[in-house]
């Protein structure tokens, strides 16, 4: 094996001391985390919206977006619980392209993961401290989770990671609600196998030590659609799809059944405007069937300040540089629609 060390061994205590929450802000986060736990457990029937940019590529734009989101949260607080996506790691299918703030503090700058860790913590802390909202990020690299876990309220395991045993086992030791996405194939058996693994105690090696996880009873499924053998999108948010997922929950020994519908990715074919229709269709299906209303209570929506995505070389403030997103005006209108039709 050949690896060239680019830094000294990272001390986790030192990392956690960087951009640590003060006592007052931590208390607010703990209170928000308790609300979110009640939503996942079904004790609070509000709709969960994990919403924000495809990638948190620009600190100023993300802060502008989350400040607006915080104002909107006050307006819809009785019906909707908003958790901003502050995604600082981005999966790359072939390894090329922008891999997120952790790798590149600036999308046009050099790779520097040590600076990236500092910037990631700074961004999550600023969102929490300045807006009062607590954040979601993706666990793309299980061994990196400890760099930021103390600042997160929600964690997602992506479609390309959910089949990996290390991701499943690490998810079983996470205290926060953890959404397990269906794999790119859309296979529900794989999805529920991952959920089962996350909801059990596991023994494994983690960051150089033998550990036993606690089990994560707040782990749940995220439906993001899939691709068939012809590389065609196969959505899984329709009425029959949701009934199948709810039925699988009921037949298995799963705790806290909860479904999040990812409105972009293979459900929309990355046609960002389709997210509006997908949310509205799902809300209508919830009204039609009581089991769906009880279990399908979350959406993941890709949204930013400006509609769409920008091409390389453009510098549009608050416009996605990865997957296309809904702009702010459409986002605010959609969130209000969810609140009115929950």
C-alpha positions in Angstrom: 0.0 0.0 0.0 1.3 3.5 -0.8 -0.1 6.6 0.8 1.7 9.9 1.1 0.8 11.6 4.4 -0.1 15.2 3.6 -0.7 16.2 7.3 0.0 15.0 10.8 -2.5 12.6 12.4 -5.7 14.6 13.1 -6.5 14.9 16.8 -10.3 14.7 17.3 -10.4 16.7 20.5 -8.6 19.5 18.7 -11.1 19.3 15.8 -14.2 19.4 18.1 -12.8 22.5 19.9 -12.8 24.4 16.6 -16.1 26.3 16.1 -17.7 24.6 19.1 -21.2 25.7 20.1 -21.4 27.9 23.2 -23.7 26.7 26.0 -26.7 28.9 25.0 -26.6 27.8 21.4 -26.0 24.2 22.3 -29.2 24.4 24.5 -31.2 25.6 21.5 -29.8 22.8 19.4 -30.7 20.2 22.1 -34.3 21.6 22.1 -34.5 21.4 18.3 -33.1 17.9 18.3 -35.8 16.8 20.8 -38.5 18.2 18.5 -37.1 16.4 15.6 -37.0 13.1 17.5 -40.6 13.4 18.4 -41.4 13.9 14.7 -39.6 10.8 13.7 -41.3 8.8 16.5 -44.7 10.1 15.4 -45.4 12.0 18.6 -45.4 15.2 16.6 -47.3 15.1 13.3 -45.6 18.0 11.6 -44.1 17.5 8.2 -40.3 17.3 8.1 -38.6 19.2 5.3 -34.9 18.6 4.7 -34.3 21.5 2.3 -31.5 23.4 0.8 -28.8 23.5 -1.8 -27.5 20.4 -3.6 -24.1 21.4 -2.3 -23.1 24.0 0.3 -20.6 25.6 -2.1 -20.5 29.2 -0.9 -20.7 30.3 2.8 -22.3 33.7 2.2 -25.0 32.3 -0.2 -25.8 29.4 2.2 -26.1 31.9 5.1 -28.4 34.2 3.0 -30.5 31.1 2.1 -30.8 29.8 5.7 -31.6 33.3 7.1 -34.6 33.4 4.7 -35.5 29.8 5.7 -35.5 30.8 9.4 -38.0 33.6 8.7 -40.2 31.1 6.8 -39.9 28.6 9.7 -41.6 31.1 12.0 -44.5 31.4 9.6 -45.1 27.6 9.2 -44.0 26.4 12.6 -47.3 24.7 13.5 -47.3 22.4 10.5 -43.7 22.1 9.2 -40.3 21.5 10.7 -37.4 22.8 8.5 -33.9 21.4 8.6 -31.6 23.1 6.1 -29.4 20.9 3.9 -25.8 22.0 4.5 -24.2 19.3 2.4 -20.4 19.6 2.5 -19.4 16.3 0.9 -20.5 15.4 -2.6 -20.3 11.9 -4.1 -18.8 11.8 -7.6 -19.7 8.8 -9.7 -16.3 8.5 -11.4 -14.3 10.4 -8.8 -14.0 13.6 -10.8 -15.6 17.0 -10.2 -16.3 19.2 -7.2 -16.4 17.0 -4.0 -17.7 19.6 -1.7 -16.5 22.1 0.9 -14.6 19.4 2.9 -12.3 18.8 -0.1 -12.3 22.3 -1.5 -13.0 25.3 0.8 -13.6 27.2 -2.5 -15.0 25.4 -5.5 -12.4 27.0 -7.7 -9.5 26.6 -5.2 -7.1 23.9 -4.4 -7.9 20.7 -2.5 -7.1 21.2 1.2 -9.0 18.8 3.5 -7.5 20.3 6.7 -8.8 23.7 5.8 -12.0 22.0 4.6 -12.7 20.6 8.1 -12.4 24.0 9.7 -14.6 25.6 7.0 -17.3 22.9 7.3 -17.5 23.3 11.1 -17.6 27.1 10.7 -20.5 26.9 8.3 -22.6 24.6 10.3 -21.9 26.7 13.5 -22.8 29.9 11.7 -26.1 28.5 10.5 -27.1 27.3 13.9 -25.9 30.4 15.8 -27.2 33.0 13.4 -30.5 31.5 12.3 -31.5 29.2 15.1 -32.0 26.3 12.6 -30.0 23.1 13.0 -28.5 21.4 10.0 -28.3 18.2 8.0 -25.3 16.7 6.1 -24.5 13.5 4.3 -22.3 10.8 5.8 -20.3 10.2 2.6 -17.2 9.1 4.5 -17.9 7.2 7.7 -14.5 7.9 9.2 -15.0 11.6 8.7 -18.3 11.8 10.6 -16.7 12.6 13.9 -15.3 15.9 12.4 -18.8 17.4 12.4 -21.3 15.0 14.1 -21.7 17.2 17.2 -23.0 20.1 15.1 -25.6 18.0 13.1 -29.3 17.3 13.8 -29.9 15.0 10.8 -27.6 12.7 8.8 -28.3 11.0 5.4 -26.7 7.9 3.9 -26.7 8.2 0.1 -27.8 5.8 -2.6 -24.2 4.7 -3.4 -23.3 4.2 0.2 -26.3 2.4 1.6 -25.2 -1.0 0.4 -21.8 -0.6 2.2 -21.5 -2.4 5.5 -19.3 0.2 7.1 -21.9 2.9 6.4 -24.7 0.7 7.8 -22.8 -0.1 10.9 -21.7 3.4 11.6 -25.3 4.5 11.1 -26.2 2.1 13.9 -24.2 4.2 16.3 -25.5 7.6 15.3 -27.7 9.4 17.9 -29.4 11.7 15.3 -32.2 10.7 12.9 -30.5 9.0 10.0 -32.1 8.7 6.6 -31.1 5.6 4.5 -31.7 6.3 0.8 -32.7 3.4 -1.5 -29.8 2.3 -3.7 -29.5 3.6 -7.3 -31.2 0.3 -8.5 -34.3 1.3 -6.4 -34.2 -2.2 -4.7 -36.4 -2.1 -1.6 -34.9 -5.3 -0.1 -31.5 -3.6 -0.1 -33.0 -0.5 1.5 -34.7 -2.4 4.3 -31.7 -4.6 4.9 -29.7 -1.4 5.4 -32.4 -0.1 7.8 -32.4 -3.3 9.7 -28.6 -3.1 10.1 -28.8 0.5 11.3 -31.5 -0.3 13.9 -29.4 -3.1 15.5 -26.4 -3.1 17.8 -23.2 -3.9 15.7 -19.6 -4.7 16.6 -16.9 -3.5 14.3 -13.6 -1.6 14.0 -14.2 2.2 13.9 -11.4 4.7 13.7 -8.9 2.3 15.0 -10.8 0.7 17.9 -13.2 -2.2 18.4 -16.6 -0.7 19.2 -20.2 -1.8 19.8 -22.8 0.5 18.5 -26.0 1.5 20.5 -28.4 0.9 17.6 -30.2 3.8 15.9 -33.9 3.5 16.3 -34.4 6.9 14.5 -33.0 5.5 11.3 -35.6 5.5 8.5 -36.0 5.3 4.7 -35.6 7.9 2.0 -37.1 7.2 -1.4 -35.1 8.8 -4.2 -36.1 6.8 -7.2 -33.8 4.5 -9.2 -32.5 3.6 -12.6 -33.4 0.5 -14.6 -31.1 -1.6 -16.8 -31.6 0.9 -19.6 -30.5 3.8 -17.5 -34.1 5.1 -17.3 -35.5 6.8 -14.3 -37.9 4.7 -12.2 -39.6 7.0 -9.6 -40.8 5.5 -6.3 -43.0 8.2 -4.8 -46.3 7.2 -6.4 -49.2 5.9 -4.5 -48.5 2.2 -5.1 -44.8 2.7 -4.2 -45.6 4.3 -0.9 -48.1 1.6 0.0 -45.5 -1.0 -0.7 -43.0 0.7 1.5 -45.5 1.2 4.4 -46.4 -2.5 4.0 -42.8 -3.5 4.3 -42.4 -1.5 7.4 -45.5 -3.2 8.9 -44.3 -6.7 8.1 -40.8 -6.2 9.5 -39.5 -5.6 13.0 -38.7 -1.9 12.4 -38.9 0.9 14.9 -40.4 4.3 14.3 -41.7 3.9 10.7 -41.0 7.1 8.8 -40.7 7.8 5.1 -39.0 10.8 3.5 -39.6 11.4 -0.2 -36.6 12.8 -2.0 -38.2 15.0 -4.7 -35.2 15.3 -6.9 -32.6 12.8 -8.1 -34.1 9.8 -9.9 -37.6 10.7 -8.7 -37.5 13.9 -10.8 -34.8 12.9 -13.3 -33.1 16.0 -11.9 -35.8 18.1 -13.5 -35.9 20.5 -10.6 -39.3 22.0 -11.3 -40.8 18.5 -11.0 -40.2 18.7 -7.3 -43.2 20.9 -6.9 -45.5 18.4 -8.6 -44.0 15.5 -6.6 -44.6 17.2 -3.3 -48.2 18.0 -4.3 -48.9 14.5 -5.5 -47.5 12.9 -2.3 -49.5 15.3 -0.1 -52.7 14.3 -2.0 -51.9 10.6 -1.6 -51.4 11.1 2.1 -54.9 12.5 2.4 -56.4 9.6 0.5 -54.9 6.8 2.7 -54.5 7.0 6.5 -51.5 4.7 6.6 -49.6 7.0 4.3 -50.6 10.1 6.3 -49.2 8.4 9.4 -45.9 7.3 8.0 -45.0 9.5 4.9 -44.2 12.7 6.7 -41.0 14.0 5.2 -39.6 15.5 2.0 -36.1 16.2 0.9 -36.0 19.2 -1.5 -33.1 20.7 -3.4 -33.5 24.5 -3.2 -31.3 27.5 -3.3 -31.5 31.3 -4.0 -31.7 31.0 -7.8 -33.4 28.5 -10.1 -31.5 25.8 -11.9 -27.7 25.3 -12.0 -24.8 27.3 -13.4 -22.3 26.2 -15.9 -18.5 26.1 -15.2 -17.1 29.6 -15.4 -20.3 31.3 -14.3 -20.4 33.1 -10.9 -24.1 33.5 -10.1 -24.6 34.1 -6.3 -26.8 31.4 -4.8 -27.2 29.3 -7.9 -26.2 25.6 -7.7 -22.9 24.4 -9.2 -24.0 20.7 -8.9 -27.6 19.5 -9.4 -30.3 22.1 -10.3 -32.4 23.5 -7.5 -35.6 25.4 -7.0 -35.1 29.1 -6.5 -36.2 31.0 -3.4 -39.6 32.3 -4.6 -40.7 28.9 -5.7 -39.3 27.4 -2.5 -41.2 29.7 -0.2 -44.4 29.1 -2.2 -44.0 25.3 -1.9 -43.3 25.4 1.8 -46.4 27.4 2.4 -48.3 24.9 0.3 -47.0 22.0 2.4 -48.1 23.9 5.6 -51.6 24.5 4.2 -52.0 20.9 3.0 -50.2 18.8 5.6 
